[in-house]
Amino acid sequence: MKTSVIALFALLALQASASWVIIEGYDDAGCSGTPDSIHAYEEGECYSDGDGAIKFEDGTYKSFSANNCDGTPDETDVGDSCEDTDNGSGIVVASGLSTPVNADYPLTQATFPTNNDDCDHLDMTTLYTTTSADDMEDVDTGCEDVDLLGISVKTEFTSGGYKSTIYAETGCTGTSSSTEITFGECEESTNGYTIMYYSAGSMILASISALFAIIGFALMG
């Protein structure tokens, strides 16, 4: 029992030590209008999607030509006020997060290739991409028909993720396949692996992209 308690406190301390930021990027100067990208980065972590690498550390966005963050990076200071760069502009819209989501940015997801079953950040297909609450809609967590495909999906939230069941027919009838997803864990999907974070502060999902992600996860089940 004592060992279990010590292990639990060690795990909680490790989780608490994580510090994430969310950065909005714009193709033009001034950080105005709709952001062209929203990405999340854990402080000091190296990320690579095969075209160099990126690290955010101590208020500095670092871009490396090497995929493992070796060598001298190009550096840009990015904070909570807009910073113009040669390629546009950027601004930190959230910082000090234990996970890369909050009420304003409820959904963050990264994808990894089929040969990266431990979701190593040095081998990603997409970086952690965040969706703002403004771009999300309420989704019925009961049965939802997907008329385009002639199928249906039933989603149920759990304490740390969600369970989804895909049915071969509308109305949640016919043969079915279920899977349970844990937020923040490396999970197998139809095109490789993914890690998804979701803010428990609101019961919403990205209406189109997350629905098809649910279908993909369920198909894997």
C-alpha positions in Angstrom: 0.0 0.0 0.0 2.8 2.4 0.9 4.6 1.7 -2.3 1.4 2.4 -4.3 0.9 5.7 -2.5 4.5 6.8 -3.3 4.1 5.8 -6.9 0.9 7.8 -7.2 2.5 10.9 -5.7 5.5 10.5 -8.1 3.1 10.2 -11.1 1.2 13.3 -10.0 4.4 15.2 -9.5 5.5 14.2 -13.0 2.2 15.3 -14.5 2.3 18.6 -12.6 5.7 19.4 -13.9 4.5 19.6 -17.6 4.1 23.1 -18.8 2.4 23.7 -22.2 1.8 26.8 -24.3 -0.6 27.4 -27.1 0.5 29.7 -29.9 -1.5 31.2 -32.7 0.3 31.8 -35.9 -0.6 34.2 -38.7 0.8 34.5 -42.3 0.6 38.3 -42.1 1.9 40.8 -39.5 -0.2 42.0 -36.7 -1.9 38.8 -35.4 -5.2 40.0 -36.8 -8.2 38.1 -38.1 -8.4 34.3 -38.0 -5.2 32.5 -37.1 -3.7 30.4 -39.9 -2.4 27.9 -37.3 -2.8 27.1 -33.6 -0.2 24.7 -32.1 0.6 23.5 -28.6 4.1 22.9 -27.3 5.4 21.5 -24.1 8.2 23.7 -22.8 11.6 22.3 -23.7 10.3 19.4 -25.8 11.6 18.8 -29.3 9.1 18.1 -32.1 9.7 17.0 -35.6 7.4 16.1 -38.5 10.3 15.2 -40.7 11.0 18.7 -42.0 13.4 20.0 -39.3 12.4 20.4 -35.7 10.7 22.9 -33.3 11.2 23.7 -29.6 9.6 26.3 -27.5 11.7 27.2 -24.5 11.8 30.2 -22.1 9.6 32.4 -24.3 11.6 31.6 -27.4 10.4 29.7 -30.5 13.3 27.7 -31.9 13.4 26.3 -35.4 16.1 23.7 -36.2 17.2 22.3 -39.5 18.0 18.9 -37.9 15.1 16.6 -36.9 16.4 16.1 -33.4 16.9 19.8 -32.4 20.7 19.6 -32.8 22.7 22.6 -34.0 22.0 26.3 -33.8 18.4 27.2 -34.2 16.7 30.3 -35.7 15.1 32.0 -32.7 12.1 34.2 -32.3 10.8 35.6 -29.0 7.1 34.9 -28.7 5.0 36.1 -25.7 1.5 37.2 -24.8 1.7 40.2 -27.1 1.9 39.9 -30.9 5.4 39.4 -32.3 6.0 40.1 -36.0 8.5 37.9 -37.9 9.8 37.6 -41.5 7.1 34.9 -42.1 4.2 36.5 -40.4 3.3 36.9 -36.7 2.6 34.9 -33.6 1.3 35.2 -30.1 1.1 33.0 -27.0 -2.6 32.8 -26.1 -2.2 30.3 -23.2 0.7 29.2 -21.0 1.5 27.3 -17.9 -0.9 24.5 -18.8 -0.6 21.1 -17.4 -2.2 19.7 -20.6 -2.5 21.5 -23.9 -6.2 22.5 -23.6 -8.4 24.9 -21.7 -11.9 26.3 -22.0 -10.9 28.5 -24.9 -9.0 25.9 -26.7 -10.7 22.6 -25.8 -9.2 20.1 -28.3 -5.6 19.3 -29.2 -4.5 16.4 -31.4 -1.2 15.2 -32.8 -0.7 12.3 -35.3 2.1 9.8 -35.8 3.1 7.3 -38.5 2.2 3.6 -38.4 5.7 2.6 -37.3 5.7 5.0 -34.3 3.6 3.0 -31.8 5.0 4.9 -28.8 4.2 8.4 -30.3 7.7 9.6 -30.2 7.7 13.4 -30.7 10.7 13.2 -33.1 8.7 11.3 -35.6 5.3 13.0 -36.1 3.0 13.4 -39.1 1.4 16.5 -37.7 2.3 18.6 -34.7 -0.1 19.2 -31.8 -2.9 21.1 -33.5 -5.4 22.9 -31.4 -9.0 23.9 -32.1 -10.5 27.0 -30.5 -13.9 26.9 -28.8 -15.1 29.4 -31.5 -14.6 26.7 -34.1 -16.4 24.0 -32.2 -20.0 23.0 -31.8 -22.0 21.0 -29.4 -22.2 17.3 -30.3 -24.9 14.9 -29.1 -23.2 12.3 -27.0 -25.9 9.8 -27.8 -26.6 8.2 -31.2 -25.7 10.3 -34.2 -26.4 9.3 -37.8 -23.8 9.9 -40.5 -26.1 10.1 -43.5 -23.2 10.5 -45.9 -21.9 7.1 -45.0 -25.2 5.4 -44.1 -23.9 4.5 -40.6 -24.2 5.9 -37.1 -22.0 6.6 -34.1 -22.8 6.5 -30.4 -20.4 8.4 -28.1 -20.2 8.2 -24.3 -17.8 10.2 -22.2 -15.8 8.4 -19.5 -13.8 9.8 -16.6 -10.7 10.1 -18.7 -11.8 9.8 -22.3 -14.7 8.5 -24.3 -16.2 5.3 -25.6 -17.4 5.2 -29.2 -19.5 2.6 -31.0 -19.9 2.6 -34.8 -23.0 0.9 -36.2 -23.3 -0.4 -39.8 -26.7 1.3 -40.1 -28.4 4.5 -39.1 -30.3 4.7 -35.8 -27.5 2.8 -34.0 -28.6 -0.5 -35.4 -26.9 -3.4 -37.2 -23.5 -4.8 -36.5 -21.2 -2.6 -34.4 -17.7 -2.1 -33.2 -16.6 -0.3 -30.1 -13.4 1.2 -28.7 -12.5 3.3 -25.7 -10.1 6.2 -26.0 -8.1 7.7 -23.1 -7.2 11.4 -23.5 -3.5 12.1 -23.4 -2.5 8.5 -24.3 -1.0 7.2 -27.5 -3.8 5.4 -29.4 -3.9 3.5 -32.6 -6.1 4.9 -35.4 -6.8 4.1 -39.0 -3.8 6.0 -40.3 -1.2 5.4 -37.6 -1.3 6.7 -34.0 -2.6 9.8 -32.3 -2.7 11.6 -29.0 -5.8 13.6 -28.3 -6.3 16.0 -25.4 -9.8 17.4 -24.5 -10.9 19.9 -22.0 -13.2 18.4 -19.4 -14.7 21.8 -18.8 -17.2 21.5 -21.6 -18.9 18.6 -23.4 -18.0 19.6 -27.0 -16.1 18.1 -29.8 -15.1 19.5 -33.2 -18.2 18.7 -35.1 -16.7 17.3 -38.3 -13.1 16.4 -37.7 -13.6 14.8 -34.3 -16.6 12.9 -35.5 -14.6 11.2 -38.2 -11.8 10.7 -35.8 -14.3 8.8 -33.6 -15.3 6.7 -36.6 -11.6 5.9 -37.3 -11.0 4.9 -33.7 -14.1 2.8 -33.6 -13.1 1.0 -36.9 -9.8 0.0 -35.2 -11.8 -1.7 -32.5 
